[in-house]
Amino acid sequence: MRLTPPTNMTFLISAILAAVSVVGQFVSMVSNYIPISMFWVAIVAYILLLLGNLVRGF
C-alpha cells in the first residue's frame, strides 16, 4: 500500500472539523448549532484525513 500526502484543502477541512469538535466539547454554545455529537465530528475529521492519505488526489 502506498500512501500519498493529502491535498492542502483536505488537510485544512480536516483540521477545522477537529478544532470545531474540541471547542464544541467544552463550549456549549458551539455544540448547540451542530446537531450531532462532537465525538462524531472528530471521527469524520480523521476519516477525511485518512482518505486523503489513502486516495491519490483527494
N, C-alpha and C positions, 0 to 999 in steps of 0.2 A: 504494500500500500504506500503510495507516495502522497505526502502532504504538501499543500501549497499554502502560502500566506493568504489570509483573507484580504479582500479589497478594502480600501480606506473607508468606504461607505458602510460596508458590512460591519467593520470593527466599530465605527462611530455609533451606528444604531444599537449594536450590542452593548456598548459601554453606557449609552444613555439609558437603555432599559435596565441595566444592572444598577445604575445610580438611582433611578426612579424607585426601584424596588427597595433599596436600602433606605432611602429617605422616607418612602412611604411606610416602611415598617415602624419608624419612630415618630413621624409627624402624621397625625390622623387626618389633617386637612387634605393631604395629598391622596391618601387612600380612599377618601370619600368620592373622588372623581373617577377612580378606576374600579370597575365592577367585579374584578377577580382578586384573589388573594395575592399579596406581594411575593409569596413563595413561587407562584406560577409565573409571575412576571420575570423573576430571576431565572427560572428554568428555561423560559422562552429565550431569554438573552443568551444563555450559554449554549442552547441548542443552535441558535443562529450562528454563534461563533464557531461551534463545531462544524456546522455545514460549510461555513466559509473556509475552514481548513481542509475539509474532505473533497469538496467540489471545486473544480477549477473555474475561476471567473465568477464566483458567487460572492 
